[in-house]
Amino acid sequence: MIDQGGHATRALVFDQYGSVRHKETRDVAVQNLQHDRVEQDPDELVQSLFAVLEQTGSRLGDKTRCIKAAALATQRSSIACWHRDSGKALSAIISWQDRRARSQTESLSPYGNDIHRLTGLRLSPHYGASKLHWCLTNLPAVQQAWQQQQLAWGPVASFFLFHLLAEHPHLVDPVNASRTLLWNRHTGEWDASLLQWFEVPGGPLPHCVANRYRYGHIKCGPCSIPMMLVTGDQSAALFADGIPQSNTLYVNVGTGAFVQHIQDREQDCDDTLLNSMVYNDGSRSFYAREGTVNGCGSAMSWAQQQLGIEPDWQQLADWLRTVEQPPLFMNGISGLGSPYWQAHFNSEFIGQADDAGCMVAVVESIVFLLAINVSRISSADSSIDRIRISGGLSRLDGLCQRLADVTALVVSRTEETEATARGAAFLLMNMPDDWPAAATSQAFTPAKNQALLNRFHRWQQQLQDRLDLR
């Protein structure tokens, strides 16, 4: 199972019981060029993929022959442009956090309702379409390849498949395709109207096949292993414990955070939320109501840089226990996601505080943004009575307890920190009935925390005041 994320590339080997038997990790860099530009080096990411595969093959040796199939999970809304024949990158990998093309999405606001109806997404520069248009408009290498009919572009999953697989396919799965704003969720195809509105030619886009499909073969040690599953990172995380439960909201907190509620059929939802394709194997599909928080791990990194402090996990956990009166933090890192959908929003602290107070305020802003989305999704389904949380920041007890206190829902934290990889492994194994749920390391029961609720109320007022002024 290969998990190519924002800050690391991982290769994990799972057994049939859902246990990790081997793991390799290679850190990768993120380039924050300006407040709205976030890129990654395509060559570095491709090299990281080959590095973790080589390390896995080297350390497992002949045991590599026991690996029956492979899966790939990637960042869903990041895009790349490359030469169709050689695979040479013609652009940086433009991150899902990037908002450089927001002027185009703003110009398309009259089509916003139609775009939401066709794609299930909100009109936003976080998704791929406007990024592709920007590349064609601004990058001479992309323009030349298009003129020579040698341009390939699309979700990063397709770029990685070209390089990883011996067959060099030009394919993509429906989960990653759906995050471009160019894929019609009703027809399962690239949509002519969407392509026209975004002024994006469809010819260079990859052919879309099911998530579970024979994509080709990767080399790992002495073996050629079939790639049988491709999907998006957050969509895979939803399946870490098996088929998701309808009474549970699934929260994964990393660079960004995502709140998902499983649906077994395509449904329209509150137009401030997303209706996301999360799996399709050609015969069975799953969807999710989804809310997004853009500034989570990225907001923590931003605050540490602003304050001039080094990341210290234990220190932050201590601050969350001891700081009683933190300021408020208006968290616009990478813009506001659902339900506000503001591509640019100034981040600022309200109130005076030392480093400890400021870092606690950032954590609380993440909790508050999550709580808003939890409330929106829960209002449509009275059976929801719990939250299952995973991801790197979920290791903070103070974050989990605050989320329980603000939402009045029990928050259970899985011991499995690799939710994306575990979910992809479950799907790769064709959703076995006996898949064991990851052990719960702790359940956080809602407690009365009036001071926190008061801060939440003041934070909402401050946020609304700033939105009203826009």
C-alpha positions as CSV (number, residue, x, y, z in Angstrom):
1,M,0.0,0.0,0.0
2,I,1.5,3.3,-1.1
3,D,0.3,6.5,0.6
4,Q,1.7,9.7,-1.0
5,G,0.7,12.5,1.3
6,G,1.5,16.2,1.7
7,H,4.6,15.8,3.9
8,A,5.6,12.1,3.5
9,T,5.5,9.1,1.1
10,R,4.9,5.8,2.8
11,A,4.9,2.2,1.7
12,L,3.1,-0.3,4.1
13,V,2.7,-4.0,3.8
14,F,-0.5,-5.3,5.5
15,D,-1.5,-8.9,6.2
16,Q,-5.0,-10.3,5.8
17,Y,-5.9,-9.3,9.4
18,G,-5.3,-5.6,8.8
19,S,-2.0,-5.5,10.7
20,V,1.1,-3.6,9.4
21,R,3.9,-6.0,8.7
22,H,6.4,-3.5,7.3
23,K,6.6,0.2,6.8
24,E,8.9,2.6,5.0
25,T,8.7,6.4,5.0
26,R,10.4,9.2,3.0
27,D,9.7,12.8,4.0
28,V,8.9,15.3,1.2
29,A,9.0,19.0,1.1
30,V,6.2,21.5,0.6
31,Q,7.0,24.9,-0.9
32,N,4.9,27.8,0.3
33,L,5.9,30.3,-2.3
34,Q,3.3,33.0,-1.4
35,H,0.3,33.2,0.8
36,D,-1.8,31.5,-1.9
37,R,0.8,29.4,-3.7
38,V,1.7,25.9,-2.5
39,E,3.7,23.5,-4.6
40,Q,5.7,20.3,-4.5
41,D,8.6,19.2,-6.6
42,P,7.3,16.5,-9.0
43,D,10.7,14.8,-9.4
44,E,11.2,14.7,-5.6
45,L,7.8,13.0,-5.1
46,V,8.4,10.5,-7.9
47,Q,11.8,9.7,-6.4
48,S,10.2,9.2,-3.0
49,L,7.8,6.7,-4.4
50,F,10.6,4.6,-5.9
51,A,12.7,5.0,-2.7
52,V,10.1,3.5,-0.4
53,L,9.5,0.7,-2.9
54,E,13.2,0.0,-3.2
55,Q,13.6,0.0,0.6
56,T,10.6,-2.3,1.0
57,G,12.0,-4.8,-1.6
58,S,15.5,-4.6,-0.1
59,R,14.4,-5.3,3.5
60,L,11.8,-7.9,2.7
61,G,13.9,-9.8,0.1
62,D,12.3,-13.0,-1.1
63,K,9.3,-12.3,1.2
64,T,8.3,-9.6,-1.3
65,R,6.9,-12.5,-3.3
66,C,4.1,-12.9,-0.7
67,I,2.7,-9.5,-1.7
68,K,-0.3,-10.2,-3.9
69,A,-1.4,-6.7,-5.0
70,A,-0.7,-3.0,-4.5
71,A,-2.8,0.1,-3.9
72,L,-2.0,3.8,-4.3
73,A,-3.6,6.7,-2.3
74,T,-2.8,10.3,-3.1
75,Q,-3.9,13.9,-2.3
76,R,-7.1,14.3,-4.1
77,S,-7.1,17.8,-5.4
78,S,-3.5,18.3,-6.3
79,I,-2.6,18.4,-10.0
80,A,0.3,18.0,-12.4
81,C,1.1,18.5,-16.1
82,W,3.5,16.2,-17.9
83,H,4.7,15.2,-21.4
84,R,2.4,12.4,-22.6
85,D,5.2,10.2,-24.1
86,S,8.3,10.9,-21.8
87,G,6.4,11.6,-18.6
88,K,8.6,14.7,-18.0
89,A,6.9,17.1,-15.6
90,L,5.8,20.4,-17.3
91,S,4.7,22.0,-14.1
92,A,5.1,21.8,-10.4
93,I,2.7,19.6,-8.5
94,I,0.2,22.3,-7.5
95,S,-1.1,21.4,-4.0
96,W,-4.8,21.2,-3.1
97,Q,-4.0,24.1,-0.7
98,D,-3.1,26.3,-3.6
99,R,-5.5,29.2,-4.5
100,R,-3.5,31.1,-7.2
101,A,-6.4,30.7,-9.7
102,R,-9.2,32.1,-7.5
103,S,-9.9,34.9,-10.0
104,Q,-11.2,32.4,-12.5
105,T,-13.4,30.6,-10.0
106,E,-14.8,34.0,-8.9
107,S,-15.6,34.8,-12.5
108,L,-17.6,31.6,-12.8
109,S,-19.8,32.3,-9.8
110,P,-23.0,32.6,-12.0
111,Y,-22.4,28.8,-12.7
112,G,-21.9,27.9,-9.0
113,N,-25.2,26.1,-8.5
114,D,-24.8,24.2,-11.7
115,I,-21.3,23.2,-10.8
116,H,-22.4,22.0,-7.4
117,R,-25.2,20.0,-9.0
118,L,-22.9,18.3,-11.5
119,T,-19.9,17.7,-9.3
120,G,-21.1,17.6,-5.7
121,L,-18.4,20.2,-4.9
122,R,-18.4,23.9,-4.3
123,L,-16.8,26.3,-6.8
124,S,-13.4,26.7,-5.3
125,P,-9.8,27.2,-6.4
126,H,-8.7,24.3,-4.1
127,Y,-9.9,21.9,-6.8
128,G,-8.1,21.0,-10.0
129,A,-9.9,22.8,-12.9
130,S,-8.8,26.3,-12.3
131,K,-5.2,25.1,-11.6
132,L,-5.1,23.4,-15.0
133,H,-6.4,26.5,-16.7
134,W,-3.8,28.5,-14.9
135,C,-1.0,26.2,-16.1
136,L,-2.2,26.4,-19.8
137,T,-2.4,30.1,-19.6
138,N,0.9,30.8,-17.8
139,L,3.4,28.0,-18.4
140,P,5.1,27.9,-21.9
141,A,6.1,24.3,-21.6
142,V,2.4,23.3,-21.0
143,Q,1.3,25.5,-24.0
144,Q,3.9,24.0,-26.3
145,A,3.0,20.4,-25.3
146,W,-0.7,21.2,-25.9
147,Q,0.1,22.6,-29.4
148,Q,2.2,19.5,-30.2
149,Q,-0.6,17.2,-28.9
150,Q,1.8,15.8,-26.3
151,L,0.1,17.3,-23.2
152,A,-1.1,15.1,-20.3
153,W,-2.5,16.5,-17.1
154,G,-4.9,15.7,-14.3
155,P,-4.8,14.6,-10.7
156,V,-1.4,13.7,-9.2
157,A,-2.6,10.0,-9.0
158,S,-2.5,9.8,-12.8
159,F,1.0,11.4,-12.9
160,F,2.3,8.9,-10.4
161,L,0.7,5.9,-12.2
162,F,2.6,6.8,-15.4
163,H,5.9,6.8,-13.6
164,L,5.3,3.8,-11.2
165,L,3.8,1.3,-13.6
166,A,5.6,-0.6,-16.3
167,E,2.8,0.0,-18.7
168,H,2.9,3.9,-18.3
169,P,-0.9,4.2,-18.4
170,H,-2.9,7.4,-18.7
171,L,-5.6,6.5,-16.2
172,V,-7.3,7.9,-13.1
173,D,-9.9,6.6,-10.6
174,P,-13.3,8.3,-10.0
175,V,-12.4,9.6,-6.5
176,N,-9.5,11.6,-7.7
177,A,-11.3,12.6,-11.0
178,S,-14.2,13.9,-8.9
179,R,-12.0,16.5,-7.2
180,T,-11.2,18.4,-10.4
181,L,-14.6,20.1,-10.9
182,L,-14.5,18.6,-14.4
183,W,-16.0,15.2,-13.6
184,N,-19.8,14.7,-13.7
185,R,-20.9,12.6,-10.7
186,H,-24.1,11.6,-12.5
187,T,-22.6,10.2,-15.7
188,G,-19.1,9.2,-14.3
189,E,-17.4,11.1,-17.2
190,W,-15.6,14.3,-17.9
191,D,-18.3,16.8,-18.6
192,A,-18.4,19.0,-21.7
193,S,-20.1,21.9,-20.0
194,L,-17.6,22.0,-17.1
195,L,-14.7,21.8,-19.6
196,Q,-16.1,24.7,-21.5
197,W,-16.8,26.9,-18.4
198,F,-13.3,26.4,-17.1
199,E,-11.7,26.7,-20.6
200,V,-9.9,23.4,-20.1
201,P,-9.4,21.0,-23.1
202,G,-10.4,17.5,-22.2
203,G,-8.1,15.6,-24.5
204,P,-5.1,15.7,-22.1
205,L,-7.2,14.3,-19.2
206,P,-6.7,10.6,-18.2
207,H,-9.2,7.9,-18.9
208,C,-11.3,7.3,-15.8
209,V,-11.7,3.7,-14.6
210,A,-13.0,2.2,-11.4
211,N,-11.1,2.5,-8.1
212,R,-10.6,-1.3,-8.2
213,Y,-9.0,-2.0,-11.6
214,R,-6.0,-3.6,-13.1
215,Y,-4.0,-0.5,-13.6
216,G,-0.6,-2.2,-14.4
217,H,2.4,-3.4,-12.4
218,I,5.0,-1.9,-10.1
219,K,8.5,-3.2,-9.4
220,C,9.3,-4.1,-5.8
221,G,12.4,-6.0,-5.1
222,P,12.4,-9.1,-7.4
223,C,8.7,-8.9,-8.0
224,S,6.3,-7.3,-10.4
225,I,3.2,-6.5,-8.4
226,P,-0.2,-5.7,-9.9
227,M,-1.6,-2.3,-9.0
228,M,-5.3,-3.1,-8.2
229,L,-6.6,0.0,-6.4
230,V,-6.2,3.7,-6.7
231,T,-8.0,6.2,-4.6
232,G,-7.8,9.5,-2.6
233,D,-6.3,9.8,0.8
234,Q,-9.3,11.0,2.8
235,S,-11.6,8.7,1.0
236,A,-9.5,5.7,1.9
237,A,-9.3,6.8,5.5
238,L,-13.0,6.5,5.8
239,F,-12.7,2.7,5.4
240,A,-9.9,2.1,7.9
241,D,-12.3,0.2,10.2
242,G,-14.2,-1.5,7.4
243,I,-17.5,-0.2,5.9
244,P,-18.3,3.0,7.8
245,Q,-21.2,3.1,10.2
246,S,-24.1,5.4,9.5
247,N,-24.3,6.6,13.1
248,T,-20.7,7.8,13.1
249,L,-18.9,10.9,11.8
250,Y,-15.3,10.2,10.6
251,V,-12.8,12.9,11.2
252,N,-9.3,12.7,9.8
253,V,-6.9,15.6,11.0
254,G,-3.7,16.2,9.1
255,T,-2.5,19.1,7.0
256,G,-6.2,19.8,6.6
257,A,-9.1,18.1,8.3
258,F,-12.1,16.3,6.8
259,V,-15.5,15.4,8.4
260,Q,-17.3,12.6,6.5
261,H,-20.6,10.8,6.8
262,I,-21.1,7.7,4.7
263,Q,-24.0,7.5,2.2
264,D,-24.8,4.3,0.2
265,R,-26.3,6.3,-2.6
266,E,-25.8,9.6,-4.3
267,Q,-27.7,12.4,-2.6
268,D,-28.0,16.1,-2.7
269,C,-26.9,17.8,0.5
270,D,-26.7,21.2,2.1
271,D,-25.1,23.4,-0.5
272,T,-22.5,24.5,1.9
273,L,-21.2,20.9,2.1
274,L,-19.7,18.5,-0.4
275,N,-21.2,15.3,-1.8
276,S,-18.2,13.2,-2.4
277,M,-17.5,10.1,-4.3
278,V,-15.5,7.9,-2.0
279,Y,-15.4,4.5,-3.7
280,N,-16.5,2.8,-6.9
281,D,-15.5,-0.7,-8.0
282,G,-17.6,-0.8,-11.1
283,S,-20.6,-2.5,-9.4
284,R,-20.8,-0.8,-6.0
285,S,-20.4,2.9,-5.0
286,F,-20.2,4.8,-1.8
287,Y,-20.6,8.5,-1.3
288,A,-20.1,10.8,1.7
289,R,-21.4,14.1,3.0
290,E,-18.2,16.0,3.6
291,G,-17.0,19.1,5.4
292,T,-13.5,20.5,5.1
293,V,-11.2,22.5,7.3
294,N,-8.2,23.8,5.4
295,G,-5.9,25.0,8.1
296,C,-4.9,22.2,10.5
297,G,-1.4,20.9,10.5
298,S,-0.6,23.7,8.0
299,A,-2.0,26.2,10.6
300,M,0.2,24.7,13.3
301,S,3.3,25.1,11.1
302,W,2.3,28.7,10.2
303,A,1.9,29.7,13.9
304,Q,5.2,28.1,14.9
305,Q,7.0,30.0,12.1
306,Q,5.2,33.3,13.1
307,L,6.2,32.8,16.8
308,G,9.7,31.5,16.0
309,I,9.3,28.3,18.0
310,E,10.2,24.8,17.2
311,P,7.6,22.0,17.0
312,D,7.4,20.2,20.3
313,W,4.6,17.7,20.6
314,Q,4.9,17.2,24.4
315,Q,5.1,20.9,25.1
316,L,1.9,21.5,23.1
317,A,0.1,18.7,24.9
318,D,1.2,20.3,28.2
319,W,0.0,23.8,27.1
320,L,-3.4,22.3,26.1
321,R,-3.7,21.1,29.7
322,T,-2.6,24.2,31.5
323,V,-3.5,27.3,29.5
324,E,-6.8,28.5,30.8
325,Q,-7.5,31.7,28.9
326,P,-6.1,31.5,25.4
327,P,-6.9,34.2,22.8
328,L,-9.0,33.6,19.8
329,F,-7.5,32.7,16.4
330,M,-9.2,33.5,13.2
331,N,-7.9,30.6,11.1
332,G,-7.7,31.5,7.4
333,I,-4.7,29.4,6.6
334,S,-5.2,28.2,3.0
335,G,-8.6,30.0,3.1
336,L,-11.8,28.9,4.8
337,G,-13.4,25.6,3.7
338,S,-16.9,24.6,4.4
339,P,-19.4,26.0,5.1
340,Y,-17.9,29.4,4.3
341,W,-15.9,28.8,1.2
342,Q,-13.7,31.9,1.3
343,A,-10.5,31.4,-0.8
344,H,-8.8,34.2,1.1
345,F,-9.4,35.1,4.7
346,N,-6.9,37.0,6.9
347,S,-5.6,35.0,9.9
348,E,-5.1,36.8,13.1
349,F,-5.0,36.4,16.9
350,I,-7.6,38.3,18.9
351,G,-6.3,39.1,22.4
352,Q,-2.8,39.1,23.9
353,A,-1.0,35.9,24.8
354,D,2.3,34.3,25.1
355,D,3.5,31.5,22.8
356,A,1.6,28.9,24.8
357,G,-1.7,30.8,24.6
358,C,-1.3,31.4,20.9
359,M,-0.7,27.7,20.1
360,V,-3.7,26.6,22.2
361,A,-5.8,29.2,20.3
362,V,-4.7,27.6,16.9
363,V,-5.8,24.2,18.2
364,E,-9.1,25.6,19.4
365,S,-9.7,27.2,16.0
366,I,-9.4,23.8,14.4
367,V,-11.8,22.4,16.9
368,F,-14.3,25.2,16.3
369,L,-14.1,24.8,12.5
370,L,-14.6,21.1,12.9
371,A,-17.6,21.6,15.2
372,I,-19.3,23.9,12.7
373,N,-19.1,21.1,10.1
374,V,-20.1,18.4,12.5
375,S,-23.2,20.5,13.3
376,R,-24.1,21.0,9.6
377,I,-23.8,17.3,8.8
378,S,-25.5,16.0,12.0
379,S,-28.5,18.3,11.4
380,A,-29.4,16.1,8.4
381,D,-29.3,12.8,10.3
382,S,-30.5,12.4,13.9
383,S,-28.9,8.9,14.2
384,I,-25.4,10.3,14.4
385,D,-24.2,9.9,18.0
386,R,-20.3,9.6,17.8
387,I,-17.2,10.8,16.2
388,R,-14.3,8.5,15.1
389,I,-11.1,10.6,14.9
390,S,-7.8,9.7,13.2
391,G,-4.7,11.4,11.7
392,G,-1.6,13.0,13.2
393,L,-3.2,15.8,15.2
394,S,-5.7,13.4,16.8
395,R,-2.8,12.3,19.1
396,L,-3.5,15.5,21.0
397,D,-5.8,14.6,23.9
398,G,-6.6,18.3,24.4
399,L,-7.9,18.5,20.8
400,C,-10.0,15.4,21.1
401,Q,-11.5,16.4,24.5
402,R,-12.4,19.9,23.3
403,L,-14.1,18.4,20.2
404,A,-16.2,16.2,22.4
405,D,-17.1,19.1,24.7
406,V,-18.1,21.5,21.9
407,T,-20.1,18.9,19.9
408,A,-21.5,17.0,22.8
409,L,-20.6,13.8,21.0
410,V,-18.3,11.0,22.2
411,V,-15.0,11.1,20.3
412,S,-13.2,7.8,20.0
413,R,-9.6,7.8,18.8
414,T,-8.2,4.9,16.9
415,E,-4.8,3.5,17.8
416,E,-4.1,3.3,14.1
417,T,-2.4,6.5,12.9
418,E,-2.2,5.2,9.3
419,A,-5.9,5.5,8.6
420,T,-5.4,6.2,4.9
421,A,-3.2,3.1,4.3
422,R,-5.4,0.8,6.4
423,G,-8.5,1.9,4.6
424,A,-6.9,1.4,1.2
425,A,-5.8,-2.1,2.4
426,F,-9.4,-3.0,3.3
427,L,-10.6,-1.9,-0.2
428,L,-7.7,-3.6,-1.9
429,M,-8.7,-6.9,-0.2
430,N,-12.2,-6.3,-1.6
431,M,-13.9,-5.4,1.7
432,P,-13.6,-8.7,3.6
433,D,-16.4,-9.3,6.1
434,D,-14.0,-10.3,8.9
435,W,-11.9,-7.1,8.7
436,P,-11.1,-6.1,12.3
437,A,-11.7,-2.6,13.5
438,A,-8.6,-0.8,14.7
439,A,-8.5,-0.7,18.5
440,T,-9.7,2.4,20.2
441,S,-7.0,3.9,22.3
442,Q,-9.3,6.3,24.1
443,A,-12.8,7.6,24.2
444,F,-13.4,11.2,25.1
445,T,-16.7,11.8,26.8
446,P,-18.3,15.2,26.6
447,A,-17.8,17.3,29.7
448,K,-19.2,20.6,30.8
449,N,-16.7,23.2,29.8
450,Q,-18.4,26.6,29.9
451,A,-15.3,28.6,29.4
452,L,-14.6,26.7,26.1
453,L,-18.2,27.2,25.0
454,N,-18.0,30.9,25.7
455,R,-14.8,31.1,23.6
456,F,-16.6,29.2,20.8
457,H,-19.5,31.6,20.9
458,R,-17.2,34.7,20.8
459,W,-15.1,33.1,18.0
460,Q,-18.3,32.5,15.9
461,Q,-19.3,36.2,16.4
462,Q,-15.8,37.4,15.4
463,L,-15.8,35.2,12.3
464,Q,-19.3,36.3,11.3
465,D,-18.4,40.0,11.8
466,R,-15.4,39.6,9.4
467,L,-17.5,37.7,6.8
468,D,-20.2,40.4,6.9
469,L,-17.6,43.0,6.1
470,R,-16.4,41.2,3.0
